[in-house]
Amino acid sequence: MQGSIIIVGAGITGLAAAEWLRRDGWTTTLIDPVHPGSSEQTSYGNAGLLARASIMPVASASLVRKAPAMLLNPESPLYLRWSYLPRLLPWLIPFYRNLSPDRVAPISQALSQITFDTNEQHLALARGTPAERHICSGSLVTLFQNRDEYESDTLTIETRKRYGLVPATLTREELMERDPNLGPQYGFGTVFEDYKWLSSPADYMADLFGFHLSEGGSFRQGRVSDMTPGSRPSVTLEGGEILTADKIVLTAGVWSGPLAKKLGIRMRLVAERGYHVVLKNPAFTAPQPYMVTDAKIVLTPMQDALRGAGVVEFAGIDAPPAKAPVDLITAAIKRVYPDLEIGETESWMGRRPTTPDSLPVVGEASGAVNILHAYGGQHIGLTIGPKLGRIVADLAAGRRPNMDLWAYSVDRF
Ligand SMILES: Cc1cc2nc3c(=O)[nH]c(=O)nc-3n(C[C@H](O)[C@H](O)[C@H](O)COP(=O)(O)OP(=O)(O)OC[C@H]3O[C@@H](n4cnc5c(N)ncnc54)[C@H](O)[C@@H]3O)c2cc1C
């Protein structure tokens, strides 16, 4: 028996941490205002990719050069609510510093270390639980207008090559053989085989949660408003109730920023908001997920649905969703599938927790003992959630994980 542990936030990171901790002998209590699988979580509405090839930092110098023009173009997938800019600056300044070419290599190395075994990490978590059935296997095809568009991004090609991530290429004819419905815009593609995605991130979460409870994990519905470190750390719930445990884990996604602040930690975390549009029961669907480069969306075949997900919007955590990103994703789906009838749709907005260096945070902060942090999964939070959860279980038990955690330090900002 290891003792008692409270996990604050039950998205993929918190749920995976709770389950690995339970398997390790801890008495776990997950706290969250919503149930895992609810649409308020970012883990609900993502594109479902276990993105083992996503090792590039969130933004490149070339993208940032294009950013001013993109922000003024309503048809580009980058949005900023200008009134939010002053609050974004403390994140934007260190973000810009991480664009220099000498930062790309160490960031990609740290991303590769945390993404490369995502398939095995998800299977280790879900195998033998009802969640396993939601893991799909196939390939990932990236769509380009032409070969030049692909070959011009030499930084991505060369960086990925270093980690053995070299996709095969597909001509227009080969793309059409795989998918005769594909629109005329896409003349070239790349393909990663042995790729996994989820047929329903929400059901995956709900099934993992059901399993966790059935095996003895417990859940407390509520919102944590404060945290106190120490030999017997505690959390305060909205309403004033105080709960103590031997250890506490903070896994509240983008909402971890304000809670870390209560511990005196200057956490640089923003909501990189994204959207999805789901077409329910489409007349036809994609043979595998597509990364659609011109619109920066992913199109994923899901259970009874086709989901387009992506775009980046900076507007703060609480601003209401906008309409333009939904229209942009819908138009992008139409470009990929001009003959697909857009019938019943559902749209959603979620908040990727993103640090200025694109790397997650995992570990204990100096001066705030017995509180472990794990968040900052940006565009790959679903991919790395189970691995972050496993690292948390190692750290809680005092085991040294078999990897260098320096790049993910809580104190680095
Ligand atoms: C459009 C889009 C597409 C994406 N596609 C992919 C993809 O294909 N692959 C991929 O790997 N990633 C993808 N992502 C990113 C991924 O979804 C996130 O990085 C990931 O879900 C974050 O998980 P989390 O557990 O850290 O946070 P969340 O899932 O947001 O969970 C945080 C939890 O903390 C709870 N919480 C908040 N405040 C408190 C509090 N005070 N007390 C207690 N609990 C609290 C919340 O209610 C919530 O349940 C995508 C994201 C978006 C927006």
The ligand as a MOL file (V3000), in Angstrom:
LIG
                    3D

  0  0  0     0  0            999 V3000
M  V30 BEGIN CTAB
M  V30 COUNTS 53 58 0 0 0
M  V30 BEGIN ATOM
M  V30 1 C -9.2860 20.8350 -31.8940 0
M  V30 2 C -8.3000 19.9990 -31.1120 0
M  V30 3 C -7.7480 18.8600 -31.6960 0
M  V30 4 C -6.8260 18.0930 -30.9910 0
M  V30 5 N -6.3570 16.9460 -31.5460 0
M  V30 6 C -5.4810 16.1700 -30.8580 0
M  V30 7 C -5.0430 14.9370 -31.3880 0
M  V30 8 O -5.4630 14.5010 -32.4640 0
M  V30 9 N -4.1260 14.2110 -30.6850 0
M  V30 10 C -3.6360 14.6630 -29.4870 0
M  V30 11 O -2.7820 13.9890 -28.9100 0
M  V30 12 N -4.0990 15.7990 -28.9060 0
M  V30 13 C -5.0000 16.5620 -29.5710 0
M  V30 14 N -5.4660 17.7180 -29.0200 0
M  V30 15 C -4.9360 18.1620 -27.7190 0
M  V30 16 C -5.5240 17.3710 -26.5480 0
M  V30 17 O -6.9120 17.2230 -26.6900 0
M  V30 18 C -5.2200 18.0750 -25.2100 0
M  V30 19 O -3.8580 18.4380 -25.1420 0
M  V30 20 C -5.5380 17.1420 -24.0420 0
M  V30 21 O -6.8590 16.6820 -24.1260 0
M  V30 22 C -5.3260 17.8350 -22.7120 0
M  V30 23 O -5.6940 16.9150 -21.7060 0
M  V30 24 P -5.6780 17.3200 -20.1910 0
M  V30 25 O -6.0060 16.1220 -19.3920 0
M  V30 26 O -4.3650 17.9990 -19.8810 0
M  V30 27 O -6.7830 18.4720 -20.0740 0
M  V30 28 P -8.3890 18.4030 -20.1770 0
M  V30 29 O -8.8580 17.2870 -21.0160 0
M  V30 30 O -8.8220 19.7760 -20.5540 0
M  V30 31 O -8.8270 18.0980 -18.7020 0
M  V30 32 C -8.6440 19.0360 -17.6610 0
M  V30 33 C -9.6670 18.7190 -16.5890 0
M  V30 34 O -9.4050 19.5550 -15.4430 0
M  V30 35 C -10.6780 19.9050 -14.8990 0
M  V30 36 N -10.5360 21.0900 -14.0500 0
M  V30 37 C -10.4000 22.3700 -14.4410 0
M  V30 38 N -10.3220 23.1840 -13.3750 0
M  V30 39 C -10.4090 22.3970 -12.2850 0
M  V30 40 C -10.3950 22.6500 -10.8870 0
M  V30 41 N -10.2550 23.8990 -10.4220 0
M  V30 42 N -10.5460 21.6020 -10.0290 0
M  V30 43 C -10.6790 20.3290 -10.5030 0
M  V30 44 N -10.6880 20.0330 -11.8190 0
M  V30 45 C -10.5550 21.0540 -12.6960 0
M  V30 46 C -11.5350 20.1570 -16.1290 0
M  V30 47 O -12.9260 20.1100 -15.8130 0
M  V30 48 C -11.0980 19.0170 -17.0350 0
M  V30 49 O -11.9080 17.8920 -16.8470 0
M  V30 50 C -6.4120 18.4940 -29.6820 0
M  V30 51 C -6.9980 19.6280 -29.0910 0
M  V30 52 C -7.9300 20.3600 -29.7950 0
M  V30 53 C -8.5600 21.5590 -29.1330 0
M  V30 END ATOM
M  V30 BEGIN BOND
M  V30 1 1 1 2
M  V30 2 1 2 3
M  V30 3 2 2 52
M  V30 4 2 3 4
M  V30 5 1 4 5
M  V30 6 1 4 50
M  V30 7 2 5 6
M  V30 8 1 6 7
M  V30 9 1 6 13
M  V30 10 2 7 8
M  V30 11 1 7 9
M  V30 12 1 9 10
M  V30 13 2 10 11
M  V30 14 1 10 12
M  V30 15 2 12 13
M  V30 16 1 13 14
M  V30 17 1 14 15
M  V30 18 1 14 50
M  V30 19 1 15 16
M  V30 20 1 16 17
M  V30 21 1 16 18
M  V30 22 1 18 19
M  V30 23 1 18 20
M  V30 24 1 20 21
M  V30 25 1 20 22
M  V30 26 1 22 23
M  V30 27 1 23 24
M  V30 28 2 24 25
M  V30 29 1 24 26
M  V30 30 1 24 27
M  V30 31 1 27 28
M  V30 32 2 28 29
M  V30 33 1 28 30
M  V30 34 1 28 31
M  V30 35 1 31 32
M  V30 36 1 32 33
M  V30 37 1 33 34
M  V30 38 1 33 48
M  V30 39 1 34 35
M  V30 40 1 35 36
M  V30 41 1 35 46
M  V30 42 1 36 37
M  V30 43 1 36 45
M  V30 44 2 37 38
M  V30 45 1 38 39
M  V30 46 1 39 40
M  V30 47 2 39 45
M  V30 48 1 40 41
M  V30 49 2 40 42
M  V30 50 1 42 43
M  V30 51 2 43 44
M  V30 52 1 44 45
M  V30 53 1 46 47
M  V30 54 1 46 48
M  V30 55 1 48 49
M  V30 56 2 50 51
M  V30 57 1 51 52
M  V30 58 1 52 53
M  V30 END BOND
M  V30 END CTAB
M  END
